[in-house]
């Protein structure tokens, strides 16, 4: 064998050994989650409590469903949840962060302090009876198209279940339910972050109704909701229109410019609007008009640039129509900061609890609803637990004020099936499904996942420390929280 052949052979051998080494190095970068401590869940008092309390939580979630209160108007829904938690021994602080329908409910003592988010606001225009066809209970009335009726109840159920375990075990630890109003455009959690309500928590969990069981790994999008109010001069539209200045012209000029600039923003960004006030009568030049915008982008830095552009367009629209414009940021949300340690914990417990099991009546109702959805997805998805996915490379889709929470405390969330697979978000089908025991069973699954995850963190300080370390590493050393909505007070009347 000559020298050249030896060199080629050595090179091939080096490459063959290098490939596994590279793979090993890549694998070593994956997060290794601290081993769970709480492995024996048989006769766990938290889970036994939830199994025995199905009827009471079924009643509670349906009461909140029937109220269907909009953001910052959830006074009775808030009262139902705080009354339930108070009876379970929680201390209640109401009206937090200058919001009458926000609350903090605590149970236990000492560290760690683990929070659970609760939402309970409805959406406008989605009133619906509990039938598998479109039938509003109130024309254009509100409805729980995002399932926040079961959201708040599932969170409360999980926290009360933890309190039962604390009573029996005598273990140290504190569980907190954060009652967060007006998630749908009002940004209740943002005001709570701004007022440092979450600073005491070591970890905060959330969940959301969905059409299957899975841990959320999406990053969502940063978002600002902005109202542009144009002011002009009224005049007779036929007799002397030259004496008027149309505020609606200002709105339409802005909308036209925004529709042109869409070509020049990143394709991952989203801009949508609705003309909320456009005048009262065609024969009167409108002296007032309002358009409401949602501006979204995967990163809040990009969002800020697009928002500035739209603000400049609003000024130009006012100048060109000889009107005046006022800009008001109603709310603003951060994109989410992920935490793999907590996601893996939730995934383990979601698989341990398993999906809800529908009976014949529930299955029949689900199949009837399924016939009304346009984009079909396998109905069996509702009875499955999805595998833990990798993080998104770039955020997409909707926005949530949970994003702000995730930047000030380690956070992770999941979903359970309370909707029918294939149904659109914010749909009448969601409203109909959630007022049945399908919604309640999803909430009970969520409660069990919360209970097991909080108890694990009580028993496993290494896991809490790992979640915090990952959180600080991902956030970076120079982070400073600044609310995208500035220093404004809560927009109490944004739904009125």
C-alpha positions as CSV (number, residue, x, y, z in Angstrom):
1,X,0.0,0.0,0.0
2,X,1.6,3.3,-1.1
3,X,1.7,6.5,0.9
4,X,-1.1,8.1,-1.1
5,X,-3.5,5.2,-0.4
6,X,-2.7,5.4,3.3
7,X,-3.4,9.1,3.5
8,X,-6.8,8.6,1.7
9,X,-7.7,5.8,4.0
10,X,-6.8,7.9,7.1
11,X,-8.9,10.8,5.7
12,X,-12.0,8.5,5.2
13,X,-11.6,7.1,8.7
14,X,-11.4,10.6,10.2
15,X,-14.6,11.6,8.4
16,X,-16.4,8.4,9.6
17,X,-15.5,9.1,13.2
18,X,-16.2,12.8,12.9
19,X,-19.8,12.4,11.8
20,X,-20.9,10.6,15.0
21,X,-18.9,13.1,17.0
22,X,-20.7,16.0,15.3
23,X,-24.0,14.4,15.9
24,X,-23.1,13.9,19.6
25,X,-22.1,17.5,19.9
26,X,-25.4,18.6,18.3
27,X,-27.3,16.2,20.6
28,X,-25.5,17.5,23.7
29,X,-26.9,21.0,23.0
30,X,-30.4,19.7,23.6
31,X,-31.8,20.5,27.0
32,X,-31.7,17.7,29.5
33,X,-34.7,18.2,31.9
34,X,-34.2,17.3,35.5
35,X,-35.7,13.9,36.4
36,X,-39.2,14.1,37.9
37,X,-39.6,13.3,41.5
38,X,-43.4,12.8,41.8
39,X,-43.8,9.5,39.9
40,X,-46.5,7.8,42.0
41,X,-49.8,9.5,41.4
42,X,-52.0,6.7,42.6
43,X,-54.5,7.9,45.2
44,X,-53.2,11.5,44.7
45,X,-55.7,13.7,46.6
46,X,-55.5,16.4,43.9
47,X,-56.6,14.0,41.2
48,X,-59.2,12.3,43.4
49,X,-60.7,15.7,44.2
50,X,-61.0,16.6,40.5
51,X,-62.7,13.2,39.7
52,X,-65.2,13.8,42.4
53,X,-65.9,17.4,41.5
54,X,-66.9,17.1,37.9
55,X,-70.5,18.2,38.5
56,X,-69.6,21.3,40.4
57,X,-67.1,22.5,37.7
58,X,-69.5,21.6,35.0
59,X,-72.1,23.9,36.6
60,X,-69.5,26.7,37.2
61,X,-68.2,26.8,33.6
62,X,-71.8,26.8,32.2
63,X,-72.7,29.7,34.5
64,X,-69.8,31.8,33.1
65,X,-70.7,30.6,29.6
66,X,-74.2,31.9,30.0
67,X,-73.0,35.3,31.2
68,X,-70.6,35.8,28.3
69,X,-69.2,39.1,29.6
70,X,-66.9,41.1,27.5
71,X,-63.4,42.4,28.5
72,X,-63.3,44.6,31.6
73,X,-67.0,43.9,32.1
74,X,-66.6,40.4,33.6
75,X,-67.9,41.4,37.1
76,X,-70.2,38.4,37.6
77,X,-67.8,35.9,36.1
78,X,-65.0,37.3,38.3
79,X,-67.3,37.0,41.3
80,X,-68.2,33.3,40.5
81,X,-64.5,32.4,40.4
82,X,-63.4,34.3,43.5
83,X,-66.3,33.0,45.5
84,X,-65.3,29.4,44.6
85,X,-61.7,30.0,45.5
86,X,-62.6,31.8,48.7
87,X,-64.7,28.8,49.8
88,X,-61.8,26.5,49.1
89,X,-59.6,28.5,51.5
90,X,-57.8,30.9,49.2
91,X,-57.1,34.5,50.3
92,X,-58.4,36.9,47.6
93,X,-57.1,40.3,46.5
94,X,-59.5,42.0,44.1
95,X,-59.2,45.0,41.8
96,X,-55.5,44.5,41.2
97,X,-53.5,46.7,38.8
98,X,-56.3,49.2,38.6
99,X,-58.7,46.7,37.1
100,X,-62.0,46.0,38.9
101,X,-62.3,42.4,37.4
102,X,-58.7,41.3,38.1
103,X,-57.8,39.3,41.1
104,X,-55.0,37.3,42.8
105,X,-56.0,34.2,44.9
106,X,-53.4,32.6,47.1
107,X,-53.2,29.3,49.0
108,X,-50.3,27.8,51.0
109,X,-47.2,29.3,52.4
110,X,-43.5,29.6,51.5
111,X,-41.6,28.8,48.4
112,X,-41.8,27.9,45.6
113,X,-44.6,30.1,44.4
114,X,-46.3,28.8,41.4
115,X,-48.9,30.7,39.5
116,X,-51.8,29.7,37.2
117,X,-53.4,32.2,34.8
118,X,-57.2,32.4,34.4
119,X,-59.2,34.1,31.8
120,X,-63.0,34.6,31.6
121,X,-63.8,37.3,29.0
122,X,-66.1,36.6,26.0
123,X,-66.1,37.8,22.4
124,X,-68.6,40.2,20.7
125,X,-71.0,38.9,18.1
126,X,-70.7,35.2,18.8
127,X,-73.9,34.5,20.8
128,X,-74.9,30.9,20.1
129,X,-77.2,28.3,21.6
130,X,-76.0,24.8,22.5
131,X,-77.1,23.2,19.2
132,X,-75.1,21.9,16.2
133,X,-76.4,24.6,13.9
134,X,-76.1,28.4,13.8
135,X,-78.6,29.8,16.3
136,X,-77.7,33.0,18.2
137,X,-79.3,33.4,21.6
138,X,-79.0,37.2,21.2
139,X,-78.6,38.8,17.8
140,X,-75.1,40.2,17.6
141,X,-74.6,39.3,21.3
142,X,-71.4,38.1,22.9
143,X,-70.3,34.5,23.2
144,X,-67.4,32.4,24.5
145,X,-65.9,31.7,21.1
146,X,-62.4,31.3,22.6
147,X,-63.5,29.1,25.5
148,X,-62.5,31.4,28.3
149,X,-65.4,30.1,30.3
150,X,-63.6,26.8,30.7
151,X,-60.2,28.5,30.7
152,X,-60.9,30.2,34.0
153,X,-62.7,27.2,35.5
154,X,-60.0,24.7,34.6
155,X,-57.3,27.0,36.1
156,X,-59.3,27.4,39.3
157,X,-60.0,23.6,39.5
158,X,-56.3,22.8,39.2
159,X,-55.3,25.3,41.9
160,X,-58.0,24.0,44.3
161,X,-56.8,20.4,43.6
162,X,-53.3,21.5,44.6
163,X,-54.7,23.0,47.8
164,X,-56.1,19.6,48.7
165,X,-52.7,18.0,48.2
166,X,-51.1,20.7,50.4
167,X,-53.6,20.1,53.1
168,X,-52.9,16.4,53.2
169,X,-49.2,16.5,52.7
170,X,-48.3,19.4,54.9
171,X,-45.7,20.4,52.3
172,X,-44.5,23.9,51.9
173,X,-45.4,25.8,48.7
174,X,-47.8,28.5,47.5
175,X,-50.2,28.3,44.5
176,X,-51.7,31.5,43.1
177,X,-54.5,31.9,40.6
178,X,-54.1,35.1,38.7
179,X,-57.5,36.3,37.4
180,X,-56.7,38.2,34.2
181,X,-59.5,40.1,32.5
182,X,-59.9,41.3,28.9
183,X,-57.4,39.1,27.1
184,X,-59.3,39.6,23.9
185,X,-57.9,43.0,23.0
186,X,-57.8,44.6,26.4
187,X,-54.5,43.3,27.6
188,X,-55.3,42.7,31.3
189,X,-52.0,40.8,31.9
190,X,-50.0,43.6,30.5
191,X,-51.2,46.0,33.3
192,X,-50.4,43.3,35.9
193,X,-46.9,42.8,34.5
194,X,-46.4,46.6,34.5
195,X,-47.5,46.7,38.1
196,X,-45.1,43.9,39.1
197,X,-48.0,41.5,40.1
198,X,-46.1,38.5,38.9
199,X,-42.7,39.4,40.5
200,X,-43.2,37.0,43.5
201,X,-43.9,34.0,41.3
202,X,-41.1,31.4,40.5
203,X,-43.1,29.9,37.6
204,X,-46.4,30.7,35.9
205,X,-48.4,28.2,33.9
206,X,-51.3,28.8,31.5
207,X,-53.5,26.7,29.2
208,X,-56.0,27.3,26.5
209,X,-59.0,25.5,25.1
210,X,-58.3,23.8,21.8
211,X,-59.3,20.8,19.7
212,X,-56.6,18.4,20.8
213,X,-54.1,17.9,23.7
214,X,-50.7,19.5,23.2
215,X,-48.1,21.7,24.8
216,X,-47.8,25.1,23.2
217,X,-44.4,25.7,21.5
218,X,-45.5,28.5,19.3
219,X,-44.0,32.0,19.8
220,X,-47.1,33.9,18.6
221,X,-46.7,37.4,17.4
222,X,-46.1,40.8,19.1
223,X,-49.2,43.0,18.6
224,X,-50.5,46.5,19.1
225,X,-54.2,47.5,18.8
226,X,-54.5,51.1,17.8
227,X,-57.5,53.4,17.4
228,X,-57.2,56.2,14.9
229,X,-59.9,58.9,15.4
230,X,-60.4,61.5,12.7
231,X,-62.2,64.8,13.3
232,X,-63.6,66.9,10.5
233,X,-66.5,69.3,9.9
234,X,-70.1,68.4,9.2
235,X,-72.0,69.8,6.3
236,X,-75.0,69.0,4.1
237,X,-73.6,66.4,1.7
238,X,-75.8,67.7,-1.2
239,X,-76.4,71.3,-0.4
240,X,-72.9,72.6,0.5
241,X,-70.4,69.7,0.8
242,X,-67.5,72.2,0.2
243,X,-68.1,73.6,3.7
244,X,-67.4,70.2,5.2
245,X,-64.3,68.1,5.9
246,X,-65.0,64.4,6.0
247,X,-63.5,62.4,8.9
248,X,-64.4,59.3,6.9
249,X,-62.2,60.5,4.1
250,X,-59.4,60.6,6.6
251,X,-60.1,57.0,7.6
252,X,-60.3,55.8,4.0
253,X,-57.1,57.6,3.0
254,X,-55.3,55.9,5.9
255,X,-56.7,52.5,5.0
256,X,-55.7,53.0,1.3
257,X,-52.1,53.8,2.2
258,X,-51.9,50.9,4.6
259,X,-53.1,48.5,1.9
260,X,-50.3,49.8,-0.3
261,X,-47.6,49.4,2.3
262,X,-48.5,45.7,2.8
263,X,-46.3,44.9,-0.1
264,X,-43.3,46.3,1.7
265,X,-43.5,44.7,5.2
266,X,-42.3,41.2,6.0
267,X,-44.6,38.5,4.9
268,X,-44.8,37.2,8.5
269,X,-46.4,40.5,9.6
270,X,-50.2,41.0,9.7
271,X,-52.3,44.2,9.6
272,X,-56.1,44.1,9.9
273,X,-58.6,46.8,10.7
274,X,-62.3,47.5,11.0
275,X,-64.1,50.9,10.5
276,X,-65.8,51.1,13.9
277,X,-67.4,54.5,13.3
278,X,-68.0,55.8,9.8
279,X,-70.7,58.4,10.1
280,X,-74.5,58.4,10.8
281,X,-76.2,59.3,7.5
282,X,-75.0,59.5,3.8
283,X,-76.4,63.0,3.4
284,X,-74.2,64.4,6.3
285,X,-70.5,64.9,5.9
286,X,-69.1,62.9,8.8
287,X,-67.3,65.0,11.4
288,X,-66.1,62.0,13.3
289,X,-64.8,58.6,12.2
290,X,-62.8,55.8,13.8
291,X,-60.8,52.9,12.5
292,X,-59.4,50.2,14.8
293,X,-56.2,48.4,13.8
294,X,-54.4,45.3,14.9
295,X,-50.7,45.4,13.9
296,X,-48.7,42.1,14.3
297,X,-45.2,40.9,13.7
298,X,-43.1,38.0,15.1
299,X,-40.7,40.4,16.8
300,X,-41.7,43.6,18.6
301,X,-38.7,45.5,17.1
302,X,-40.2,44.9,13.6
303,X,-43.6,45.7,14.9
304,X,-42.4,49.1,16.2
305,X,-41.1,50.1,12.7
306,X,-44.4,49.1,11.0
307,X,-46.4,50.9,13.6
308,X,-44.4,54.1,13.1
309,X,-45.0,53.8,9.4
310,X,-48.7,53.5,9.9
311,X,-48.7,56.5,12.3
312,X,-47.0,58.6,9.7
313,X,-49.6,57.5,7.2
314,X,-52.3,58.6,9.6
315,X,-50.7,62.0,9.8
316,X,-50.5,62.2,6.1
317,X,-54.2,61.2,5.7
318,X,-55.3,63.9,8.1
319,X,-53.1,66.5,6.2
320,X,-54.5,65.5,2.8
321,X,-58.1,65.6,3.9
322,X,-57.8,68.7,6.1
323,X,-59.0,66.7,9.1
324,X,-57.4,66.0,12.5
325,X,-56.3,62.6,13.8
326,X,-55.8,61.2,17.3
327,X,-53.9,57.9,17.8
328,X,-54.5,55.8,20.8
329,X,-52.7,52.5,21.6
330,X,-55.5,50.4,23.2
331,X,-53.2,47.5,24.0
332,X,-50.0,45.9,23.1
333,X,-48.6,42.3,23.6
334,X,-45.1,40.9,23.5
335,X,-44.3,37.7,21.5
336,X,-43.7,34.7,23.8
337,X,-40.4,33.6,25.4
338,X,-40.4,29.8,25.5
339,X,-39.2,27.6,28.3
340,X,-38.3,24.0,27.3
341,X,-37.9,22.8,30.9
342,X,-41.5,23.7,31.7
343,X,-42.8,22.5,28.4
344,X,-41.3,19.1,29.0
345,X,-42.9,18.9,32.4
346,X,-46.3,19.8,31.0
347,X,-45.9,17.3,28.2
348,X,-45.0,14.5,30.6
349,X,-48.1,15.2,32.8
350,X,-50.4,15.7,29.8
351,X,-49.4,12.2,28.6
352,X,-49.8,10.8,32.1
353,X,-53.3,12.3,32.5
354,X,-54.4,11.4,28.9
355,X,-57.1,12.9,26.7
356,X,-60.7,13.3,27.7
357,X,-63.0,10.4,27.0
358,X,-66.3,11.3,25.3
359,X,-69.4,9.2,25.9
360,X,-71.9,8.4,23.2
361,X,-74.0,11.5,23.7
362,X,-70.9,13.8,23.5
363,X,-69.5,11.9,20.5
364,X,-72.9,12.3,18.6
365,X,-73.0,16.0,19.3
366,X,-69.4,16.4,18.2
367,X,-70.1,14.6,14.9
368,X,-73.1,16.8,14.2
369,X,-70.9,19.9,14.8
370,X,-68.2,18.4,12.7
371,X,-70.5,18.4,9.7
372,X,-70.7,22.2,9.8
373,X,-66.9,23.0,9.7
374,X,-65.3,23.8,6.3
375,X,-61.8,22.6,6.8
376,X,-61.9,19.1,8.0
377,X,-59.4,17.6,10.4
378,X,-59.7,14.1,11.8
379,X,-62.3,14.1,14.6
380,X,-60.0,11.6,16.5
381,X,-57.5,14.5,17.2
382,X,-59.7,15.5,20.1
383,X,-58.9,12.2,21.8
384,X,-55.2,12.3,21.3
385,X,-52.1,13.9,22.9
386,X,-49.8,15.5,20.4
387,X,-46.0,14.9,20.7
388,X,-43.9,17.8,21.9
389,X,-42.9,19.9,18.9
390,X,-39.7,21.9,18.4
391,X,-39.8,25.7,18.8
392,X,-41.0,27.7,15.9
393,X,-38.1,29.4,14.1
394,X,-40.3,32.5,13.8
395,X,-43.5,33.4,15.6
396,X,-46.8,33.3,13.6
397,X,-50.5,33.6,14.0
398,X,-52.3,35.2,16.9
399,X,-51.1,37.2,19.9
400,X,-51.8,37.0,23.6
401,X,-50.9,39.0,26.7
402,X,-49.4,35.8,28.0
403,X,-46.4,36.9,25.9
404,X,-45.7,39.8,28.4
405,X,-45.9,37.4,31.3
406,X,-43.4,35.0,29.7
407,X,-40.8,37.8,29.6
408,X,-40.9,38.5,33.4
409,X,-41.3,34.9,34.8
410,X,-40.7,31.4,33.5
411,X,-43.8,30.3,31.7
412,X,-45.3,27.5,29.6
413,X,-48.8,26.5,28.5
414,X,-50.8,23.7,26.9
415,X,-54.2,23.0,25.4
416,X,-56.9,20.4,25.8
417,X,-59.8,19.5,23.6
418,X,-62.9,21.5,24.3
419,X,-63.6,22.3,20.7
420,X,-64.3,20.2,17.6
421,X,-61.3,19.5,15.3
422,X,-61.5,21.7,12.2
423,X,-63.6,24.4,13.8
424,X,-62.3,27.9,13.2
425,X,-61.0,29.9,16.2
426,X,-63.5,32.4,17.5
427,X,-66.4,30.5,15.9
428,X,-70.0,29.7,16.9
429,X,-69.1,26.0,16.9
430,X,-66.6,26.7,19.7
431,X,-69.4,28.4,21.7
432,X,-71.7,25.5,21.2
433,X,-69.2,22.8,22.2
434,X,-67.9,24.6,25.3
435,X,-71.4,24.7,26.9
436,X,-71.5,20.9,27.0
437,X,-69.6,18.4,29.1
438,X,-67.1,18.2,26.2
439,X,-65.9,21.6,27.5
440,X,-66.0,20.5,31.1
441,X,-64.0,17.3,30.4
442,X,-61.3,19.4,28.7
443,X,-61.2,21.7,31.7
444,X,-60.8,18.8,34.1
445,X,-57.9,17.4,32.1
446,X,-56.3,20.8,32.3
447,X,-56.9,20.9,36.1
448,X,-55.1,17.6,36.5
449,X,-52.1,18.7,34.4
450,X,-51.8,21.8,36.5
451,X,-52.1,19.9,39.7
452,X,-49.4,17.3,38.8
453,X,-47.1,20.0,37.4
454,X,-47.4,22.3,40.4
455,X,-46.9,19.5,42.9
456,X,-43.8,18.3,41.0
457,X,-42.3,21.8,41.3
458,X,-43.1,21.8,45.0
459,X,-41.2,18.6,45.4
460,X,-38.4,19.2,43.0
461,X,-36.4,22.5,43.7
462,X,-33.9,21.5,41.0
463,X,-36.5,21.7,38.4
464,X,-37.6,25.2,39.5
465,X,-33.9,26.2,39.4
466,X,-33.4,24.8,35.9
467,X,-36.5,26.6,34.6
468,X,-35.2,29.9,36.0
469,X,-31.8,29.4,34.6
470,X,-33.1,28.7,31.1
471,X,-35.4,31.7,31.4
472,X,-32.6,34.1,32.3
473,X,-30.4,32.7,29.5
474,X,-33.0,33.0,26.8
475,X,-34.1,36.5,28.0
476,X,-30.5,37.8,28.1
477,X,-28.8,40.0,30.7
478,X,-29.8,43.4,29.4
479,X,-33.6,42.9,29.2
480,X,-35.8,45.7,30.6
481,X,-39.5,45.4,30.4
482,X,-41.4,48.2,28.8
483,X,-45.1,47.8,28.1
484,X,-46.0,48.3,24.4
485,X,-49.1,50.2,25.6
486,X,-47.0,52.7,27.5
487,X,-48.3,54.2,30.8
488,X,-51.9,54.4,29.9
489,X,-54.7,53.2,32.2
490,X,-56.7,50.2,31.3
491,X,-59.1,50.9,28.4
492,X,-62.2,50.0,30.4
493,X,-64.6,50.9,27.6
494,X,-62.8,49.4,24.6
495,X,-65.7,46.9,24.2
496,X,-68.5,49.4,24.7
